Amino acid sequence: MALLLLFAATIIDCGLDGNTSSYQDSHGIFYEPDGAYVDAGENHRLSADYESIIHRRADQTVRSFPTGERNCYALPTVLGAKYLVRMTFFYGNYDGKETWSWPTLHFDLYLGVDRWTTVHADSTKTYEALFVAWASWTPVCLVNTGSGTPFVNAVELRMLGSDLYPDLTANESMNFVERVNMGSNNSLIQYHDDLYDRYWWPMSRSYPMWKNISTVSTISNYIIPLPVIQTAIEAVSKNTTLEYNWRDNEGSHYYKTYMYFADFQNSQLRQFNISFNTLTNDQYSPLMFLSPSVVVNKHEWYKSDDGTYTITLKATAESILPPMINALEVYTRISHTNPKTLPTDFDTIMAIKFEYGIKKDWTGDPCFPVEPGWDGVKCSNAIDNTMRIISLFDSNEDMCHPHQRIKKAKRAVTIAISVVIPVMAIGALVLAYFIWRQKKNPKVSSTYPPREPNLEITPTSRNDIGDALQKVENRRFTYKELEKLTNKFEKLIGQGGFGLVYYGRLEDGTEVAIKMRSESSSHGLDQFFAEVQSLTKVHHRNLVSLVGYCREKDHLSLVYEYMARGSLYDHLRGNKDVHETLNWRTRLRVAVEAAQGLDYLHKGCSLPIIHRDVKTQNILLGQNLQAKIADFGLCKTYLSETQTHISITPAGSVGYMDPEYYHTGRLTENSDIYSFGVVLLEIVTGEFPILAGQDHIIQRVKKNIATGNISLVADVRLGGAYDVSSMWKVVDTALSCTADIGAQRLTMAAVVVQLKESLELEEAHVDSGLRGSASTVSDTTFSPSAR
């Protein structure tokens, strides 16, 4: 699993000579030079006086930016994915000008077009932010504020698991303040213990009113590292409160906290109230024994009047045990208030930039800030906080790198474009983008479509939106009707990149779920319309169906059938109000029904539809536990019957994404099949695809089945109550789905057949009243084929 996450990371040693090869540090992390990600700046090394005290190789080199107000690194991202970006700064007299002014050196960081924080370079400093990618490139910019030359030692970008920080959306990002391993006062925890290389700092304070506790028991969890969740602090007595406080000297930030709990001493009731200053969460009890959970402060972003903040944990009158806590994270809000370039425009012009080596001043967002802007690029005024590229022209200066100069006549065809309306400009961009893709892939057959820029399919104006929704042959709701059927949006049942999901009831009592999206934000529009298009042309008992829509003023909404029992994820994890473990027979029936839904998408429609985000969270369960595939926001449809794949920027969820698709950008049905294979392994084991400090679930299962003992693989909560042959058959099916080479995987139709046979074996087993042993496989039981 560590290797899987490494290819979802970009780790840069800033200032490293471009002729220097990538290298691996002592933690097994690969660093590369920064020349491919930034156009300006100068390379330096720290003064020899400082090199001896700086142990990390990446911190011994520096890229400085003595010219230009704004200089940016362009980091490759996947639209809609969550990321951690970390930048490290250590001056180390790299320029030989160390003076008394060094402690006052500071400059600003921007995440895209929005201010992130101010760097104070008086010592080694590390700054982190969490964000959802809004395009295929994310600029991180150093801005000179007149108080010294900006510089940077290292830039690290890591894709996060989709289940981490569920309230993190594209509408706002988070600036890291603290991440504390509460029960430890020893070493820093990072990669490999944390697969995302988050830094968990040991608790630096010690108070007589609390004590450290720990366990050596294994706690199934991937949200935070095992060594962190295995330690905690608790109050010395029930009547003692736990308090953690800090002060914001600027007094201008809004804060959010994440508190992590896993009780390993819960032989008696442990219950406490959690307060953030004067705000109090509901009474809280850690979940079942050795089961981790996370609590976000109830009011999310909060700013105190005097700049002081205190988290208080106080036992309730009913509690027997004192309060405890394992770990804590604190963040401030990065507001997204400035307009951005439309993502598809941004992606396309970046393709042109890299193809033709344009290095003049094309850095950061193409359209904002307006001044100085990108030379030769003209943008529209902001509408709904989004700007469009409306013309791209040659300013009679050579816009190409001297060593990559293109003949003027050739530029006139591909780059020297001057137009007066946005449609023509974007058309030119798309044409240039297709040319770029064709040049990059000269051996691809003409029957293969180019990588999709998506510019032509996304409605961008209110008229376009209306035209698209008029094609939806379902009921049209007014916003007032939605208010009524949700009781003024009283019950929030979910959240995604598009917005919030609410529970409602129609006039006849039919339960529905309402996905809300505000037109005031451009985020999630592609996914919103992909879902509209998919739900209106697919109809199957194992696919969530669309009931209607709302388009009124500032609101776009989809109304679809309500799945009362939540997601398969909830039932496998014991989340929310789910306390009962699904038995093996029910798990198999859910798997069969979900597989039937995917098979319909692949082969039952006029042209194949690829879901692209198959995971347990997107398999929803009705009142009778009937399974249906949901969330079609990332799906793609073939354009013709002869098409063999779709070339597109990879998207999906970490742990489920097909590595072959990620590396090649070639999307096929096999990508969904790989993801479904991971889902099957979750159904078998009850485990997350990713566990801290361990391999991916595929490798874990392969290792355990090598013993021939299926009980090492099967979810312990099943208590051995399953047919051994049925279990082996599902494991073998799952591993066939997750073969390294896509062409060697089963089809979904074959998967349906295999799962139905497994269900028949289990039903016959149950009907016979037997409960077979989950011991080593005998000659008469089904076992995985050689692979």
GIMOKA-V133959 format. One record per residue. N is the residue number from 0. RES is the residue in one small letter. D_LAST is the distance of its C-alpha to the last C-alpha in Angstrom with 2 decimals. Layout:
n:N res:RES d_last:D_LAST
n:N res:RES d_last:D_LAST
This chain:
n:0 res:m d_last:19.85
n:1 res:a d_last:22.67
n:2 res:l d_last:21.27
n:3 res:l d_last:20.85
n:4 res:l d_last:24.51
n:5 res:l d_last:25.70
n:6 res:f d_last:25.08
n:7 res:a d_last:27.13
n:8 res:a d_last:29.98
n:9 res:t d_last:32.81
n:10 res:i d_last:34.51
n:11 res:i d_last:37.68
n:12 res:d d_last:39.99
n:13 res:c d_last:43.27
n:14 res:g d_last:45.69
n:15 res:l d_last:43.16
n:16 res:d d_last:44.18
n:17 res:g d_last:42.39
n:18 res:n d_last:41.79
n:19 res:t d_last:39.93
n:20 res:s d_last:36.15
n:21 res:s d_last:34.04
n:22 res:y d_last:33.60
n:23 res:q d_last:31.76
n:24 res:d d_last:33.95
n:25 res:s d_last:33.77
n:26 res:h d_last:31.82
n:27 res:g d_last:29.02
n:28 res:i d_last:30.49
n:29 res:f d_last:30.83
n:30 res:y d_last:34.32
n:31 res:e d_last:35.51
n:32 res:p d_last:39.06
n:33 res:d d_last:40.81
n:34 res:g d_last:42.29
n:35 res:a d_last:39.84
n:36 res:y d_last:40.80
n:37 res:v d_last:44.59
n:38 res:d d_last:47.41
n:39 res:a d_last:50.33
n:40 res:g d_last:51.20
n:41 res:e d_last:51.75
n:42 res:n d_last:49.58
n:43 res:h d_last:51.01
n:44 res:r d_last:50.27
n:45 res:l d_last:51.77
n:46 res:s d_last:54.94
n:47 res:a d_last:54.41
n:48 res:d d_last:56.14
n:49 res:y d_last:53.27
n:50 res:e d_last:50.24
n:51 res:s d_last:50.67
n:52 res:i d_last:50.36
n:53 res:i d_last:47.45
n:54 res:h d_last:44.21
n:55 res:r d_last:41.63
n:56 res:r d_last:41.45
n:57 res:a d_last:41.19
n:58 res:d d_last:44.53
n:59 res:q d_last:46.39
n:60 res:t d_last:46.52
n:61 res:v d_last:48.24
n:62 res:r d_last:48.64
n:63 res:s d_last:52.09
n:64 res:f d_last:53.64
n:65 res:p d_last:57.38
n:66 res:t d_last:57.88
n:67 res:g d_last:57.13
n:68 res:e d_last:57.44
n:69 res:r d_last:53.82
n:70 res:n d_last:50.79
n:71 res:c d_last:47.26
n:72 res:y d_last:43.64
n:73 res:a d_last:41.52
n:74 res:l d_last:38.19
n:75 res:p d_last:35.26
n:76 res:t d_last:34.29
n:77 res:v d_last:32.57
n:78 res:l d_last:35.16
n:79 res:g d_last:35.20
n:80 res:a d_last:32.92
n:81 res:k d_last:34.37
n:82 res:y d_last:35.04
n:83 res:l d_last:36.63
n:84 res:v d_last:38.83
n:85 res:r d_last:40.48
n:86 res:m d_last:43.20
n:87 res:t d_last:44.78
n:88 res:f d_last:48.37
n:89 res:f d_last:50.28
n:90 res:y d_last:53.42
n:91 res:g d_last:53.91
n:92 res:n d_last:56.92
n:93 res:y d_last:54.67
n:94 res:d d_last:57.71
n:95 res:g d_last:60.22
n:96 res:k d_last:62.44
n:97 res:e d_last:62.00
n:98 res:t d_last:65.02
n:99 res:w d_last:66.16
n:100 res:s d_last:64.80
n:101 res:w d_last:61.18
n:102 res:p d_last:60.95
n:103 res:t d_last:62.10
n:104 res:l d_last:59.46
n:105 res:h d_last:57.54
n:106 res:f d_last:55.93
n:107 res:d d_last:53.93
n:108 res:l d_last:50.27
n:109 res:y d_last:49.32
n:110 res:l d_last:46.04
n:111 res:g d_last:46.32
n:112 res:v d_last:49.90
n:113 res:d d_last:50.51
n:114 res:r d_last:51.88
n:115 res:w d_last:49.43
n:116 res:t d_last:51.58
n:117 res:t d_last:53.99
n:118 res:v d_last:52.89
n:119 res:h d_last:55.37
n:120 res:a d_last:54.73
n:121 res:d d_last:56.81
n:122 res:s d_last:53.84
n:123 res:t d_last:50.06
n:124 res:k d_last:48.94
n:125 res:t d_last:45.61
n:126 res:y d_last:45.53
n:127 res:e d_last:42.69
n:128 res:a d_last:42.38
n:129 res:l d_last:39.93
n:130 res:f d_last:39.90
n:131 res:v d_last:38.23
n:132 res:a d_last:37.84
n:133 res:w d_last:40.30
n:134 res:a d_last:39.21
n:135 res:s d_last:36.66
n:136 res:w d_last:38.89
n:137 res:t d_last:40.64
n:138 res:p d_last:43.70
n:139 res:v d_last:44.71
n:140 res:c d_last:48.28
n:141 res:l d_last:50.76
n:142 res:v d_last:54.29
n:143 res:n d_last:57.41
n:144 res:t d_last:60.00
n:145 res:g d_last:62.68
n:146 res:s d_last:62.00
n:147 res:g d_last:60.18
n:148 res:t d_last:57.54
n:149 res:p d_last:54.07
n:150 res:f d_last:51.24
n:151 res:v d_last:47.66
n:152 res:n d_last:45.46
n:153 res:a d_last:41.97
n:154 res:v d_last:40.32
n:155 res:e d_last:37.03
n:156 res:l d_last:35.27
n:157 res:r d_last:32.32
n:158 res:m d_last:30.76
n:159 res:l d_last:31.01
n:160 res:g d_last:28.95
n:161 res:s d_last:30.39
n:162 res:d d_last:31.31
n:163 res:l d_last:33.43
n:164 res:y d_last:37.15
n:165 res:p d_last:37.13
n:166 res:d d_last:40.79
n:167 res:l d_last:40.23
n:168 res:t d_last:41.02
n:169 res:a d_last:41.90
n:170 res:n d_last:45.55
n:171 res:e d_last:45.94
n:172 res:s d_last:44.22
n:173 res:m d_last:44.59
n:174 res:n d_last:46.05
n:175 res:f d_last:44.84
n:176 res:v d_last:47.61
n:177 res:e d_last:46.17
n:178 res:r d_last:42.91
n:179 res:v d_last:43.75
n:180 res:n d_last:41.87
n:181 res:m d_last:44.72
n:182 res:g d_last:44.09
n:183 res:s d_last:43.69
n:184 res:n d_last:46.37
n:185 res:n d_last:44.30
n:186 res:s d_last:41.67
n:187 res:l d_last:40.30
n:188 res:i d_last:36.81
n:189 res:q d_last:34.71
n:190 res:y d_last:31.30
n:191 res:h d_last:28.85
n:192 res:d d_last:30.23
n:193 res:d d_last:30.89
n:194 res:l d_last:28.04
n:195 res:y d_last:30.72
n:196 res:d d_last:32.99
n:197 res:r d_last:35.85
n:198 res:y d_last:38.57
n:199 res:w d_last:39.53
n:200 res:w d_last:42.90
n:201 res:p d_last:44.24
n:202 res:m d_last:47.26
n:203 res:s d_last:50.29
n:204 res:r d_last:52.88
n:205 res:s d_last:53.84
n:206 res:y d_last:56.07
n:207 res:p d_last:57.71
n:208 res:m d_last:57.05
n:209 res:w d_last:53.28
n:210 res:k d_last:50.91
n:211 res:n d_last:47.34
n:212 res:i d_last:44.85
n:213 res:s d_last:41.21
n:214 res:t d_last:38.35
n:215 res:v d_last:35.32
n:216 res:s d_last:33.53
n:217 res:t d_last:30.34
n:218 res:i d_last:31.18
n:219 res:s d_last:28.36
n:220 res:n d_last:29.39
n:221 res:y d_last:28.50
n:222 res:i d_last:31.88
n:223 res:i d_last:33.40
n:224 res:p d_last:32.09
n:225 res:l d_last:31.72
n:226 res:p d_last:34.52
n:227 res:v d_last:36.80
n:228 res:i d_last:36.27
n:229 res:q d_last:36.66
n:230 res:t d_last:40.25
n:231 res:a d_last:43.22
n:232 res:i d_last:46.99
n:233 res:e d_last:49.15
n:234 res:a d_last:52.90
n:235 res:v d_last:54.83
n:236 res:s d_last:56.18
n:237 res:k d_last:55.94
n:238 res:n d_last:59.14
n:239 res:t d_last:57.94
n:240 res:t d_last:56.39
n:241 res:l d_last:53.71
n:242 res:e d_last:54.71
n:243 res:y d_last:53.07
n:244 res:n d_last:55.22
n:245 res:w d_last:55.57
n:246 res:r d_last:58.09
n:247 res:d d_last:57.87
n:248 res:n d_last:60.77
n:249 res:e d_last:60.53
n:250 res:g d_last:60.54
n:251 res:s d_last:59.06
n:252 res:h d_last:55.42
n:253 res:y d_last:53.69
n:254 res:y d_last:51.22
n:255 res:k d_last:48.12
n:256 res:t d_last:46.49
n:257 res:y d_last:43.10
n:258 res:m d_last:43.37
n:259 res:y d_last:40.35
n:260 res:f d_last:40.59
n:261 res:a d_last:38.53
n:262 res:d d_last:40.70
n:263 res:f d_last:39.80
n:264 res:q d_last:43.25
n:265 res:n d_last:43.74
n:266 res:s d_last:45.15
n:267 res:q d_last:48.11
n:268 res:l d_last:48.74
n:269 res:r d_last:48.34
n:270 res:q d_last:49.82
n:271 res:f d_last:51.50
n:272 res:n d_last:52.88
n:273 res:i d_last:51.60
n:274 res:s d_last:54.28
n:275 res:f d_last:54.15
n:276 res:n d_last:57.79
n:277 res:t d_last:59.61
n:278 res:l d_last:56.61
n:279 res:t d_last:55.12
n:280 res:n d_last:51.75
n:281 res:d d_last:51.46
n:282 res:q d_last:51.18
n:283 res:y d_last:47.75
n:284 res:s d_last:45.80
n:285 res:p d_last:42.43
n:286 res:l d_last:39.67
n:287 res:m d_last:38.28
n:288 res:f d_last:37.73
n:289 res:l d_last:35.31
n:290 res:s d_last:34.62
n:291 res:p d_last:35.45
n:292 res:s d_last:37.59
n:293 res:v d_last:39.49
n:294 res:v d_last:43.06
n:295 res:v d_last:44.58
n:296 res:n d_last:48.37
n:297 res:k d_last:49.69
n:298 res:h d_last:51.72
n:299 res:e d_last:49.07
n:300 res:w d_last:51.18
n:301 res:y d_last:54.35
n:302 res:k d_last:57.22
n:303 res:s d_last:59.91
n:304 res:d d_last:63.52
n:305 res:d d_last:64.12
n:306 res:g d_last:60.79
n:307 res:t d_last:59.91
n:308 res:y d_last:56.77
n:309 res:t d_last:56.05
n:310 res:i d_last:53.14
n:311 res:t d_last:54.40
n:312 res:l d_last:52.55
n:313 res:k d_last:55.03
n:314 res:a d_last:54.42
n:315 res:t d_last:55.70
n:316 res:a d_last:58.30
n:317 res:e d_last:55.75
n:318 res:s d_last:53.32
n:319 res:i d_last:53.23
n:320 res:l d_last:51.10
n:321 res:p d_last:52.00
n:322 res:p d_last:50.17
n:323 res:m d_last:47.19
n:324 res:i d_last:44.93
n:325 res:n d_last:41.81
n:326 res:a d_last:41.79
n:327 res:l d_last:43.68
n:328 res:e d_last:43.37
n:329 res:v d_last:46.41
n:330 res:y d_last:46.55
n:331 res:t d_last:49.33
n:332 res:r d_last:49.24
n:333 res:i d_last:48.90
n:334 res:s d_last:50.69
n:335 res:h d_last:49.79
n:336 res:t d_last:53.30
n:337 res:n d_last:53.38
n:338 res:p d_last:52.38
n:339 res:k d_last:49.21
n:340 res:t d_last:48.37
n:341 res:l d_last:46.44
n:342 res:p d_last:42.74
n:343 res:t d_last:42.11
n:344 res:d d_last:45.26
n:345 res:f d_last:44.21
n:346 res:d d_last:40.72
n:347 res:t d_last:42.20
n:348 res:i d_last:44.99
n:349 res:m d_last:42.66
n:350 res:a d_last:40.67
n:351 res:i d_last:44.00
n:352 res:k d_last:44.95
n:353 res:f d_last:41.89
n:354 res:e d_last:42.00
n:355 res:y d_last:45.64
n:356 res:g d_last:45.75
n:357 res:i d_last:48.50
n:358 res:k d_last:49.44
n:359 res:k d_last:53.03
n:360 res:d d_last:53.04
n:361 res:w d_last:50.08
n:362 res:t d_last:48.79
n:363 res:g d_last:47.91
n:364 res:d d_last:48.33
n:365 res:p d_last:49.92
n:366 res:c d_last:52.56
n:367 res:f d_last:53.40
n:368 res:p d_last:55.51
n:369 res:v d_last:57.77
n:370 res:e d_last:59.63
n:371 res:p d_last:58.90
n:372 res:g d_last:55.93
n:373 res:w d_last:53.90
n:374 res:d d_last:56.21
n:375 res:g d_last:56.31
n:376 res:v d_last:54.39
n:377 res:k d_last:56.44
n:378 res:c d_last:55.29
n:379 res:s d_last:56.66
n:380 res:n d_last:58.27
n:381 res:a d_last:56.02
n:382 res:i d_last:55.45
n:383 res:d d_last:53.60
n:384 res:n d_last:52.81
n:385 res:t d_last:51.00
n:386 res:m d_last:52.25
n:387 res:r d_last:51.47
n:388 res:i d_last:51.70
n:389 res:i d_last:54.52
n:390 res:s d_last:55.19
n:391 res:l d_last:53.85
n:392 res:f d_last:56.40
n:393 res:d d_last:57.31
n:394 res:s d_last:60.10
n:395 res:n d_last:61.31
n:396 res:e d_last:59.73
n:397 res:d d_last:56.71
n:398 res:m d_last:53.86
n:399 res:c d_last:51.30
n:400 res:h d_last:50.55
n:401 res:p d_last:52.90
n:402 res:h d_last:50.10
n:403 res:q d_last:48.46
n:404 res:r d_last:51.68
n:405 res:i d_last:51.45
n:406 res:k d_last:54.34
n:407 res:k d_last:56.65
n:408 res:a d_last:56.45
n:409 res:k d_last:52.69
n:410 res:r d_last:52.92
n:411 res:a d_last:55.40
n:412 res:v d_last:52.80
n:413 res:t d_last:49.87
n:414 res:i d_last:51.34
n:415 res:a d_last:55.11
n:416 res:i d_last:55.16
n:417 res:s d_last:58.00
n:418 res:v d_last:58.10
n:419 res:v d_last:60.06
n:420 res:i d_last:57.79
n:421 res:p d_last:54.35
n:422 res:v d_last:52.69
n:423 res:m d_last:53.56
n:424 res:a d_last:52.39
n:425 res:i d_last:49.02
n:426 res:g d_last:48.73
n:427 res:a d_last:49.38
n:428 res:l d_last:46.78
n:429 res:v d_last:44.17
n:430 res:l d_last:45.20
n:431 res:a d_last:44.96
n:432 res:y d_last:41.56
n:433 res:f d_last:40.31
n:434 res:i d_last:41.82
n:435 res:w d_last:40.07
n:436 res:r d_last:36.66
n:437 res:q d_last:37.34
n:438 res:k d_last:38.37
n:439 res:k d_last:35.30
n:440 res:n d_last:33.00
n:441 res:p d_last:35.00
n:442 res:k d_last:32.13
n:443 res:v d_last:31.09
n:444 res:s d_last:32.15
n:445 res:s d_last:35.24
n:446 res:t d_last:33.47
n:447 res:y d_last:31.61
n:448 res:p d_last:33.81
n:449 res:p d_last:34.68
n:450 res:r d_last:33.55
n:451 res:e d_last:35.58
n:452 res:p d_last:38.57
n:453 res:n d_last:39.26
n:454 res:l d_last:43.00
n:455 res:e d_last:43.80
n:456 res:i d_last:42.31
n:457 res:t d_last:43.59
n:458 res:p d_last:47.09
n:459 res:t d_last:49.10
n:460 res:s d_last:52.55
n:461 res:r d_last:53.97
n:462 res:n d_last:54.75
n:463 res:d d_last:51.20
n:464 res:i d_last:49.94
n:465 res:g d_last:52.42
n:466 res:d d_last:51.49
n:467 res:a d_last:47.81
n:468 res:l d_last:48.56
n:469 res:q d_last:51.08
n:470 res:k d_last:48.20
n:471 res:v d_last:46.81
n:472 res:e d_last:48.00
n:473 res:n d_last:48.30
n:474 res:r d_last:51.07
n:475 res:r d_last:52.60
n:476 res:f d_last:53.60
n:477 res:t d_last:56.27
n:478 res:y d_last:55.74
n:479 res:k d_last:58.41
n:480 res:e d_last:56.54
n:481 res:l d_last:53.44
n:482 res:e d_last:55.64
n:483 res:k d_last:57.00
n:484 res:l d_last:53.81
n:485 res:t d_last:52.23
n:486 res:n d_last:55.50
n:487 res:k d_last:55.78
n:488 res:f d_last:52.11
n:489 res:e d_last:52.44
n:490 res:k d_last:48.85
n:491 res:l d_last:46.16
n:492 res:i d_last:42.69
n:493 res:g d_last:40.50
n:494 res:q d_last:40.46
n:495 res:g d_last:38.52
n:496 res:g d_last:39.09
n:497 res:f d_last:41.40
n:498 res:g d_last:43.60
n:499 res:l d_last:44.19
n:500 res:v d_last:43.35
n:501 res:y d_last:46.08
n:502 res:y d_last:46.49
n:503 res:g d_last:49.14
n:504 res:r d_last:50.73
n:505 res:l d_last:52.18
n:506 res:e d_last:55.62
n:507 res:d d_last:54.27
n:508 res:g d_last:52.29
n:509 res:t d_last:48.90
n:510 res:e d_last:46.75
n:511 res:v d_last:45.37
n:512 res:a d_last:43.73
n:513 res:i d_last:45.39
n:514 res:k d_last:43.73
n:515 res:m d_last:46.54
n:516 res:r d_last:46.67
n:517 res:s d_last:49.79
n:518 res:e d_last:50.81
n:519 res:s d_last:52.26
n:520 res:s d_last:48.83
n:521 res:s d_last:46.69
n:522 res:h d_last:43.49
n:523 res:g d_last:40.93
n:524 res:l d_last:42.87
n:525 res:d d_last:39.99
n:526 res:q d_last:37.79
n:527 res:f d_last:40.76
n:528 res:f d_last:41.32
n:529 res:a d_last:37.67
n:530 res:e d_last:37.72
n:531 res:v d_last:40.99
n:532 res:q d_last:39.76
n:533 res:s d_last:36.52
n:534 res:l d_last:38.15
n:535 res:t d_last:40.92
n:536 res:k d_last:38.80
n:537 res:v d_last:36.08
n:538 res:h d_last:37.01
n:539 res:h d_last:34.54
n:540 res:r d_last:34.77
n:541 res:n d_last:31.66
n:542 res:l d_last:32.97
n:543 res:v d_last:35.79
n:544 res:s d_last:38.99
n:545 res:l d_last:41.82
n:546 res:v d_last:45.27
n:547 res:g d_last:47.37
n:548 res:y d_last:48.25
n:549 res:c d_last:51.11
n:550 res:r d_last:52.51
n:551 res:e d_last:55.73
n:552 res:k d_last:57.24
n:553 res:d d_last:54.94
n:554 res:h d_last:52.20
n:555 res:l d_last:49.18
n:556 res:s d_last:47.43
n:557 res:l d_last:44.89
n:558 res:v d_last:45.36
n:559 res:y d_last:42.42
n:560 res:e d_last:41.69
n:561 res:y d_last:41.48
n:562 res:m d_last:38.42
n:563 res:a d_last:40.13
n:564 res:r d_last:37.29
n:565 res:g d_last:35.92
n:566 res:s d_last:32.27
n:567 res:l d_last:29.05
n:568 res:y d_last:28.99
n:569 res:d d_last:32.35
n:570 res:h d_last:31.29
n:571 res:l d_last:28.14
n:572 res:r d_last:30.21
n:573 res:g d_last:33.53
n:574 res:n d_last:35.35
n:575 res:k d_last:38.84
n:576 res:d d_last:40.32
n:577 res:v d_last:37.07
n:578 res:h d_last:37.23
n:579 res:e d_last:35.40
n:580 res:t d_last:31.67
n:581 res:l d_last:29.99
n:582 res:n d_last:28.87
n:583 res:w d_last:25.47
n:584 res:r d_last:27.03
n:585 res:t d_last:28.58
n:586 res:r d_last:25.50
n:587 res:l d_last:23.67
n:588 res:r d_last:26.73
n:589 res:v d_last:26.85
n:590 res:a d_last:23.22
n:591 res:v d_last:24.00
n:592 res:e d_last:27.20
n:593 res:a d_last:25.81
n:594 res:a d_last:23.09
n:595 res:q d_last:25.97
n:596 res:g d_last:27.92
n:597 res:l d_last:25.30
n:598 res:d d_last:24.73
n:599 res:y d_last:28.51
n:600 res:l d_last:28.62
n:601 res:h d_last:26.09
n:602 res:k d_last:27.43
n:603 res:g d_last:30.57
n:604 res:c d_last:32.80
n:605 res:s d_last:34.67
n:606 res:l d_last:32.51
n:607 res:p d_last:29.12
n:608 res:i d_last:29.53
n:609 res:i d_last:26.99
n:610 res:h d_last:27.61
n:611 res:r d_last:26.32
n:612 res:d d_last:26.74
n:613 res:v d_last:24.61
n:614 res:k d_last:24.76
n:615 res:t d_last:26.10
n:616 res:q d_last:29.60
n:617 res:n d_last:29.70
n:618 res:i d_last:28.95
n:619 res:l d_last:32.43
n:620 res:l d_last:33.62
n:621 res:g d_last:36.88
n:622 res:q d_last:39.34
n:623 res:n d_last:37.45
n:624 res:l d_last:34.07
n:625 res:q d_last:33.29
n:626 res:a d_last:30.70
n:627 res:k d_last:31.46
n:628 res:i d_last:29.96
n:629 res:a d_last:32.52
n:630 res:d d_last:33.47
n:631 res:f d_last:33.27
n:632 res:g d_last:34.90
n:633 res:l d_last:32.14
n:634 res:c d_last:31.12
n:635 res:k d_last:31.45
n:636 res:t d_last:32.23
n:637 res:y d_last:31.64
n:638 res:l d_last:34.94
n:639 res:s d_last:34.49
n:640 res:e d_last:32.45
n:641 res:t d_last:31.50
n:642 res:q d_last:30.18
n:643 res:t d_last:26.52
n:644 res:h d_last:26.38
n:645 res:i d_last:28.82
n:646 res:s d_last:29.56
n:647 res:i d_last:30.64
n:648 res:t d_last:30.76
n:649 res:p d_last:27.74
n:650 res:a d_last:28.65
n:651 res:g d_last:27.07
n:652 res:s d_last:26.43
n:653 res:v d_last:24.93
n:654 res:g d_last:21.75
n:655 res:y d_last:21.02
n:656 res:m d_last:21.48
n:657 res:d d_last:18.82
n:658 res:p d_last:18.67
n:659 res:e d_last:18.52
n:660 res:y d_last:21.64
n:661 res:y d_last:23.28
n:662 res:h d_last:23.11
n:663 res:t d_last:24.11
n:664 res:g d_last:26.30
n:665 res:r d_last:24.88
n:666 res:l d_last:24.65
n:667 res:t d_last:22.95
n:668 res:e d_last:21.88
n:669 res:n d_last:18.34
n:670 res:s d_last:19.92
n:671 res:d d_last:21.08
n:672 res:i d_last:17.78
n:673 res:y d_last:16.16
n:674 res:s d_last:19.20
n:675 res:f d_last:19.03
n:676 res:g d_last:15.49
n:677 res:v d_last:17.17
n:678 res:v d_last:20.02
n:679 res:l d_last:17.96
n:680 res:l d_last:16.74
n:681 res:e d_last:20.46
n:682 res:i d_last:21.47
n:683 res:v d_last:19.31
n:684 res:t d_last:20.32
n:685 res:g d_last:23.67
n:686 res:e d_last:23.06
n:687 res:f d_last:23.70
n:688 res:p d_last:20.92
n:689 res:i d_last:22.84
n:690 res:l d_last:24.47
n:691 res:a d_last:26.91
n:692 res:g d_last:25.83
n:693 res:q d_last:22.18
n:694 res:d d_last:18.87
n:695 res:h d_last:17.90
n:696 res:i d_last:16.86
n:697 res:i d_last:13.21
n:698 res:q d_last:13.12
n:699 res:r d_last:15.37
n:700 res:v d_last:13.34
n:701 res:k d_last:10.13
n:702 res:k d_last:12.71
n:703 res:n d_last:14.47
n:704 res:i d_last:11.97
n:705 res:a d_last:11.13
n:706 res:t d_last:14.69
n:707 res:g d_last:14.18
n:708 res:n d_last:17.14
n:709 res:i d_last:16.93
n:710 res:s d_last:20.39
n:711 res:l d_last:19.17
n:712 res:v d_last:17.52
n:713 res:a d_last:20.10
n:714 res:d d_last:23.26
n:715 res:v d_last:25.92
n:716 res:r d_last:28.50
n:717 res:l d_last:27.18
n:718 res:g d_last:28.59
n:719 res:g d_last:26.09
n:720 res:a d_last:27.53
n:721 res:y d_last:24.56
n:722 res:d d_last:22.95
n:723 res:v d_last:19.96
n:724 res:s d_last:18.14
n:725 res:s d_last:19.00
n:726 res:m d_last:17.67
n:727 res:w d_last:14.24
n:728 res:k d_last:14.13
n:729 res:v d_last:15.12
n:730 res:v d_last:12.59
n:731 res:d d_last:9.73
n:732 res:t d_last:11.94
n:733 res:a d_last:12.52
n:734 res:l d_last:9.08
n:735 res:s d_last:8.88
n:736 res:c d_last:12.33
n:737 res:t d_last:11.70
n:738 res:a d_last:9.31
n:739 res:d d_last:11.27
n:740 res:i d_last:12.62
n:741 res:g d_last:14.78
n:742 res:a d_last:14.88
n:743 res:q d_last:11.24
n:744 res:r d_last:12.11
n:745 res:l d_last:13.77
n:746 res:t d_last:17.55
n:747 res:m d_last:19.72
n:748 res:a d_last:21.15
n:749 res:a d_last:17.87
n:750 res:v d_last:17.37
n:751 res:v d_last:20.93
n:752 res:v d_last:20.33
n:753 res:q d_last:17.37
n:754 res:l d_last:19.49
n:755 res:k d_last:22.56
n:756 res:e d_last:20.98
n:757 res:s d_last:20.02
n:758 res:l d_last:23.61
n:759 res:e d_last:25.03
n:760 res:l d_last:23.36
n:761 res:e d_last:24.83
n:762 res:e d_last:28.19
n:763 res:a d_last:28.51
n:764 res:h d_last:27.80
n:765 res:v d_last:30.45
n:766 res:d d_last:32.90
n:767 res:s d_last:32.76
n:768 res:g d_last:33.84
n:769 res:l d_last:31.21
n:770 res:r d_last:29.35
n:771 res:g d_last:26.38
n:772 res:s d_last:25.36
n:773 res:a d_last:22.43
n:774 res:s d_last:21.82
n:775 res:t d_last:19.12
n:776 res:v d_last:17.29
n:777 res:s d_last:19.14
n:778 res:d d_last:18.40
n:779 res:t d_last:19.89
n:780 res:t d_last:17.98
n:781 res:f d_last:15.02
n:782 res:s d_last:11.92
n:783 res:p d_last:8.44
n:784 res:s d_last:6.32
n:785 res:a d_last:3.77
n:786 res:r d_last:0.00
